[in-house]
Amino acid sequence: MKISKKVAGVEYAIRDIVLAARKVEQKGMKVDYLNIGDPVQFGFQPPDNVKEAMINAIRKGENFYSSSEGLPELRAEIAKKENVKGLSISSDDILITNGVSEGLDMVISSIVEEGDEVLLPGPYYPPYASYVRLHGGIPVEFGVDLDNSTPDIDDIKSKISPKTVAICLISPNNPTGVVFNESSLKKLVEIANQHNLYIICDEIYDQIIFDQKFVGIGKVAGDSPVIVLNGFSKVHLMSGWRIGYIAFNQSSQLDALRENLPKLARVRIATNLPVQYAALESLRGPQGYISEFVSELKKRRDLVVKRLNTMPGLSCPNPKGAFYAFPKIEDNRFGNDKEFVQKLLETKGVLTVHGSGFGEQYGKGHFRLVYLPSLEILDSAMNKIEEFVSQ
């Protein structure tokens, strides 16, 4: 039977690689899963007041469809948060989604038609390219200096064509941990304005920052057509509950999108209502758990980066945010990055993700791992990787 060419082109390397890990486990080898960026799977849990907020909502009968745009109180609280980061918006500019992934799908499907091009930071989070392809578009990677956390402005300018409709940013970045500074964000906004492009900025890791203060794109957005994607999976440790949001900047250029994108929200009915009450509590309640979470992550990052940079044939930039390391494979005796990841899994039982799964042009020759597990597990995994590259 026929299937769509669009869906055949969808890939998600982070989870696709799990199939290979299952085969290794069937042979009796224990696998260290360093592939998925889900803090909850590694022992980090939302605080009790947030859990109780969802439980209480269920007990109180808040189990019906919410409005398609989302719970009004939550939208208002999110607007406050985004305004602190630099935007100047109201609750009417917020749309609640079932995770950032749904928000991204809604935005891409609303602006991309057959043959349109979307600029993505290389390397990028795989769903960005998949959703662009799914809706008939063409993902185009632009270069990023991983050591200095700066976009290659000349490369971006050279890749803008009459078919380009948007520039996507992910800061802090998955898979690299790159965090764009204010100067870089300002340059990107200026380029987008010069070429009449949407700016889609994913800030899902906005409070997971280690060595510098985070600057949201809202600080330099002005009245530009900026669309912010964010959610509660990472910072607020609510990954399995699937809740995110779209924030539209106050820009007349977004009027048509602001009018039409909510049609997609109405078609899919609503976002899980009890979880919206949990998200509301996560914004209103005590925030101390976030700094504790980030402090633990910094210890893990420091261990992993230090260990990787002492290993023969590997080098690893220091991630400025999120919880991923993206080492470069400088020794070609292991083959390409896919072969490296596969051999590491089969011989040492350490599951990582091949860099080319995050974009062939700038991701190849790297691999990604998460440093969410305990220090003990990470140290053991680093030992295995060191044995692998030293053999």
C-alpha positions as semicolon CSV with decimal commas, in nm:
position;residue;x (nm);y (nm);z (nm)
1;M;0,000;0,000;0,000
2;K;0,112;0,357;-0,068
3;I;0,252;0,585;0,203
4;S;0,323;0,956;0,181
5;K;0,671;1,055;0,065
6;K;0,658;1,323;0,335
7;V;0,620;1,082;0,624
8;A;0,884;0,849;0,476
9;G;1,134;1,132;0,519
10;V;1,065;1,178;0,890
11;E;1,351;1,077;1,119
12;Y;1,418;1,099;1,492
13;A;1,764;0,963;1,557
14;I;1,738;1,003;1,935
15;R;1,469;0,736;1,962
16;D;1,539;0,543;1,640
17;I;1,873;0,431;1,790
18;V;1,690;0,258;2,077
19;L;1,601;-0,029;1,841
20;A;1,970;-0,118;1,817
21;A;2,006;-0,100;2,198
22;R;1,723;-0,350;2,245
23;K;1,905;-0,600;2,025
24;V;2,219;-0,560;2,237
25;E;2,017;-0,613;2,556
26;Q;1,863;-0,930;2,409
27;K;2,216;-1,069;2,392
28;G;2,254;-1,019;2,767
29;M;2,456;-0,695;2,776
30;K;2,357;-0,414;3,010
31;V;2,311;-0,082;2,830
32;D;2,380;0,265;2,969
33;Y;2,118;0,487;2,807
34;L;2,275;0,825;2,736
35;N;2,054;0,908;2,440
36;I;1,733;1,074;2,562
37;G;1,721;1,412;2,733
38;D;1,453;1,330;2,986
39;P;1,554;1,440;3,337
40;V;1,263;1,257;3,498
41;Q;1,395;0,921;3,380
42;F;1,716;0,993;3,570
43;G;1,560;1,064;3,908
44;F;1,472;1,433;3,881
45;Q;1,105;1,478;3,971
46;P;0,870;1,777;3,975
47;P;0,823;1,905;4,332
48;D;0,538;1,774;4,544
49;N;0,334;2,094;4,522
50;V;0,326;2,057;4,142
51;K;0,224;1,692;4,162
52;E;-0,047;1,780;4,414
53;A;-0,180;2,054;4,185
54;M;-0,248;1,799;3,912
55;I;-0,393;1,544;4,154
56;N;-0,619;1,807;4,311
57;A;-0,738;1,923;3,969
58;I;-0,839;1,566;3,886
59;R;-1,015;1,520;4,220
60;K;-1,201;1,850;4,178
61;G;-1,338;1,734;3,844
62;E;-1,116;1,945;3,618
63;N;-1,115;1,661;3,367
64;F;-1,297;1,818;3,074
65;Y;-1,181;1,994;2,759
66;S;-1,024;2,331;2,832
67;S;-1,052;2,614;2,584
68;S;-0,842;2,537;2,276
69;E;-0,606;2,826;2,351
70;G;-0,546;2,702;2,704
71;L;-0,631;2,783;3,065
72;P;-0,663;3,164;3,097
73;E;-0,475;3,180;3,428
74;L;-0,186;2,980;3,286
75;R;-0,164;3,192;2,974
76;A;-0,149;3,504;3,190
77;E;0,128;3,359;3,408
78;I;0,330;3,256;3,103
79;A;0,295;3,605;2,956
80;K;0,441;3,744;3,280
81;K;0,734;3,505;3,255
82;E;0,805;3,596;2,892
83;N;0,777;3,966;2,967
84;V;1,042;3,933;3,237
85;K;1,264;3,785;2,965
86;G;1,205;4,084;2,739
87;L;0,883;4,049;2,544
88;S;0,588;4,284;2,594
89;I;0,283;4,063;2,545
90;S;-0,047;3,967;2,706
91;S;-0,220;3,637;2,771
92;D;-0,389;3,673;2,430
93;D;-0,046;3,618;2,273
94;I;-0,001;3,276;2,438
95;L;-0,132;2,945;2,305
96;I;-0,093;2,630;2,518
97;T;0,020;2,315;2,336
98;N;0,078;1,947;2,406
99;G;0,453;1,996;2,437
100;V;0,688;2,209;2,229
101;S;0,672;1,950;1,951
102;E;0,305;2,019;1,885
103;G;0,372;2,392;1,894
104;L;0,652;2,353;1,641
105;D;0,429;2,145;1,414
106;M;0,156;2,409;1,431
107;V;0,396;2,691;1,346
108;I;0,572;2,510;1,062
109;S;0,246;2,388;0,907
110;S;0,116;2,745;0,920
111;I;0,407;2,909;0,737
112;V;0,567;2,642;0,513
113;E;0,442;2,539;0,172
114;E;0,590;2,314;-0,097
115;G;0,948;2,416;-0,175
116;D;0,982;2,675;0,102
117;E;1,314;2,681;0,289
118;V;1,370;2,713;0,662
119;L;1,713;2,794;0,809
120;L;1,816;2,572;1,100
121;P;2,123;2,601;1,328
122;G;2,365;2,324;1,242
123;P;2,349;2,092;1,425
124;Y;1,979;2,107;1,516
125;Y;1,714;1,915;1,710
126;P;1,580;1,656;1,459
127;P;1,204;1,739;1,469
128;Y;1,277;2,080;1,318
129;A;1,393;1,924;0,992
130;S;1,129;1,650;1,008
131;Y;0,837;1,891;1,042
132;V;0,974;2,113;0,766
133;R;0,999;1,813;0,534
134;L;0,659;1,679;0,642
135;H;0,497;2,003;0,528
136;G;0,677;2,009;0,195
137;G;0,961;2,239;0,290
138;I;1,339;2,214;0,271
139;P;1,557;2,243;0,585
140;V;1,877;2,441;0,526
141;E;2,154;2,423;0,787
142;F;2,368;2,721;0,883
143;G;2,698;2,706;1,066
144;V;2,752;2,771;1,437
145;D;3,086;2,812;1,616
146;L;3,050;2,555;1,894
147;D;3,350;2,681;2,091
148;N;3,234;3,043;2,101
149;S;2,855;2,987;2,087
150;T;2,811;3,220;1,790
151;P;2,614;3,177;1,466
152;D;2,801;3,215;1,137
153;I;2,635;3,534;1,015
154;D;2,801;3,528;0,671
155;D;2,691;3,167;0,620
156;I;2,334;3,258;0,709
157;K;2,332;3,549;0,465
158;S;2,469;3,328;0,187
159;K;2,193;3,071;0,238
160;I;1,894;3,306;0,232
161;S;1,705;3,271;-0,095
162;P;1,370;3,391;-0,235
163;K;1,226;3,064;-0,099
164;T;1,340;3,122;0,261
165;V;1,050;3,185;0,500
166;A;1,200;3,152;0,848
167;I;1,510;3,132;1,066
168;C;1,489;2,885;1,356
169;L;1,698;2,926;1,669
170;I;1,740;2,686;1,960
171;S;1,908;2,855;2,256
172;P;2,028;2,687;2,471
173;N;2,084;2,440;2,191
174;N;2,009;2,072;2,164
175;P;2,243;1,891;2,083
176;T;2,540;2,121;2,150
177;G;2,461;2,328;2,461
178;V;2,541;2,646;2,267
179;V;2,377;2,961;2,413
180;F;2,353;3,266;2,187
181;N;2,443;3,597;2,350
182;E;2,258;3,926;2,309
183;S;2,479;4,047;2,026
184;S;2,423;3,730;1,822
185;L;2,048;3,738;1,878
186;K;2,034;4,101;1,768
187;K;2,222;4,024;1,446
188;L;1,987;3,736;1,369
189;V;1,681;3,953;1,426
190;E;1,826;4,221;1,198
191;I;1,889;3,967;0,920
192;A;1,537;3,829;0,952
193;N;1,389;4,178;0,933
194;Q;1,595;4,266;0,626
195;H;1,458;3,964;0,442
196;N;1,104;3,962;0,583
197;L;1,147;3,627;0,760
198;Y;0,980;3,473;1,062
199;I;1,205;3,408;1,362
200;I;1,118;3,092;1,553
201;C;1,309;3,070;1,880
202;D;1,301;2,759;2,100
203;E;1,389;2,847;2,459
204;I;1,284;2,524;2,633
205;Y;1,614;2,515;2,829
206;D;1,606;2,885;2,923
207;Q;1,691;2,835;3,293
208;I;1,943;2,555;3,248
209;I;2,247;2,780;3,214
210;F;2,591;2,728;3,368
211;D;2,847;3,000;3,297
212;Q;2,659;3,310;3,189
213;K;2,327;3,486;3,220
214;F;2,061;3,376;2,974
215;V;1,935;3,637;2,730
216;G;1,599;3,561;2,572
217;I;1,527;3,675;2,222
218;G;1,249;3,891;2,365
219;K;1,513;4,137;2,482
220;V;1,606;4,224;2,122
221;A;1,280;4,136;1,945
222;G;1,133;4,487;1,928
223;D;0,832;4,463;1,697
224;S;0,988;4,189;1,482
225;P;0,793;3,875;1,381
226;V;0,932;3,659;1,662
227;I;0,763;3,339;1,773
228;V;0,889;3,185;2,098
229;L;0,845;2,814;2,173
230;N;0,879;2,695;2,530
231;G;0,737;2,448;2,776
232;F;0,762;2,261;3,104
233;S;0,942;1,936;3,014
234;K;1,298;2,033;3,096
235;V;1,329;2,317;3,349
236;H;1,009;2,221;3,531
237;L;1,069;1,843;3,509
238;M;0,729;1,762;3,355
239;S;0,844;1,574;3,044
240;G;0,586;1,294;3,047
241;W;0,298;1,532;3,104
242;R;0,347;1,699;2,763
243;I;0,275;2,068;2,795
244;G;0,430;2,362;2,613
245;Y;0,331;2,691;2,457
246;I;0,367;2,933;2,169
247;A;0,426;3,301;2,245
248;F;0,362;3,552;1,966
249;N;0,550;3,879;1,979
250;Q;0,347;4,197;1,942
251;S;0,412;4,248;1,570
252;S;0,169;4,344;1,296
253;Q;0,357;4,104;1,071
254;L;0,224;3,818;1,284
255;D;-0,142;3,922;1,254
256;A;-0,229;3,664;0,988
257;L;-0,049;3,387;1,177
258;R;-0,212;3,493;1,505
259;E;-0,553;3,466;1,337
260;N;-0,502;3,138;1,154
261;L;-0,273;2,921;1,367
262;P;-0,532;2,887;1,649
263;K;-0,752;2,702;1,398
264;L;-0,509;2,412;1,440
265;A;-0,553;2,433;1,817
266;R;-0,929;2,410;1,775
267;V;-0,898;2,112;1,538
268;R;-0,700;1,918;1,796
269;I;-0,952;2,026;2,066
270;A;-0,740;2,110;2,374
271;T;-0,438;2,049;2,592
272;N;-0,463;1,819;2,896
273;L;-0,641;2,032;3,158
274;P;-0,511;1,882;3,487
275;V;-0,157;1,924;3,360
276;Q;-0,226;2,290;3,289
277;Y;-0,304;2,337;3,659
278;A;0,027;2,166;3,742
279;A;0,209;2,399;3,503
280;L;0,040;2,697;3,667
281;E;0,160;2,583;4,010
282;S;0,512;2,526;3,873
283;L;0,526;2,895;3,779
284;R;0,358;3,032;4,093
285;G;0,513;2,801;4,350
286;P;0,865;2,785;4,499
287;Q;1,141;2,791;4,236
288;G;1,434;2,671;4,447
289;Y;1,429;2,322;4,297
290;I;1,537;2,465;3,960
291;S;1,866;2,605;4,089
292;E;1,929;2,278;4,273
293;F;1,866;2,086;3,951
294;V;2,102;2,310;3,753
295;S;2,370;2,282;4,022
296;E;2,359;1,904;3,997
297;L;2,377;1,921;3,619
298;K;2,684;2,145;3,629
299;K;2,871;1,884;3,833
300;R;2,779;1,623;3,574
301;R;2,876;1,848;3,284
302;D;3,214;1,926;3,436
303;L;3,289;1,557;3,489
304;V;3,186;1,451;3,138
305;V;3,360;1,732;2,949
306;K;3,682;1,688;3,147
307;R;3,685;1,314;3,088
308;L;3,602;1,336;2,718
309;N;3,878;1,589;2,653
310;T;4,141;1,355;2,799
311;M;4,044;1,070;2,567
312;P;4,246;0,998;2,252
313;G;4,068;1,093;1,932
314;L;3,791;1,298;2,099
315;S;3,741;1,666;2,174
316;C;3,440;1,827;2,338
317;P;3,337;2,195;2,355
318;N;3,209;2,308;2,694
319;P;2,826;2,325;2,682
320;K;2,693;2,656;2,813
321;G;2,343;2,524;2,881
322;A;2,096;2,231;2,853
323;F;2,229;1,882;2,941
324;Y;2,404;1,750;2,632
325;A;2,766;1,705;2,529
326;F;2,853;1,690;2,160
327;P;3,206;1,549;2,124
328;K;3,390;1,552;1,795
329;I;3,537;1,224;1,669
330;E;3,880;1,322;1,544
331;D;4,006;0,969;1,479
332;N;3,870;0,813;1,158
333;R;3,969;0,456;1,245
334;F;3,618;0,402;1,384
335;G;3,450;0,485;1,053
336;N;3,176;0,746;1,035
337;D;2,979;0,874;1,335
338;K;2,702;0,615;1,288
339;E;2,956;0,334;1,291
340;F;3,126;0,483;1,598
341;V;2,797;0,492;1,791
342;Q;2,700;0,142;1,679
343;K;3,039;-0,010;1,772
344;L;3,042;0,169;2,108
345;L;2,699;0,026;2,182
346;E;2,781;-0,328;2,072
347;T;3,118;-0,354;2,246
348;K;3,069;-0,143;2,560
349;G;2,693;-0,113;2,605
350;V;2,690;0,269;2,600
351;L;2,407;0,417;2,395
352;T;2,469;0,761;2,246
353;V;2,334;0,926;1,930
354;H;2,525;0,979;1,604
355;G;2,585;1,344;1,526
356;S;2,462;1,318;1,168
357;G;2,118;1,251;1,314
358;F;2,120;1,621;1,408
359;G;2,202;1,737;1,059
360;E;2,433;1,579;0,803
361;Q;2,630;1,894;0,720
362;Y;2,736;2,006;1,067
363;G;2,647;1,708;1,284
364;K;2,852;1,441;1,111
365;G;3,173;1,339;1,280
366;H;3,023;1,394;1,627
367;F;2,808;1,205;1,875
368;R;2,571;1,331;2,142
369;L;2,530;1,209;2,495
370;V;2,319;1,331;2,786
371;Y;2,480;1,393;3,125
372;L;2,166;1,347;3,331
373;P;2,259;1,019;3,507
374;S;2,430;1,013;3,845
375;L;2,800;1,095;3,871
376;E;2,871;0,728;3,941
377;I;2,693;0,608;3,628
378;L;2,851;0,880;3,417
379;D;3,198;0,800;3,547
380;S;3,145;0,433;3,463
381;A;3,017;0,523;3,115
382;M;3,319;0,750;3,060
383;N;3,546;0,460;3,155
384;K;3,378;0,246;2,891
385;I;3,406;0,515;2,625
386;E;3,774;0,566;2,713
387;E;3,838;0,194;2,685
388;F;3,663;0,194;2,347
389;V;3,861;0,480;2,195
390;S;4,189;0,357;2,346
391;Q;4,170;0,003;2,218
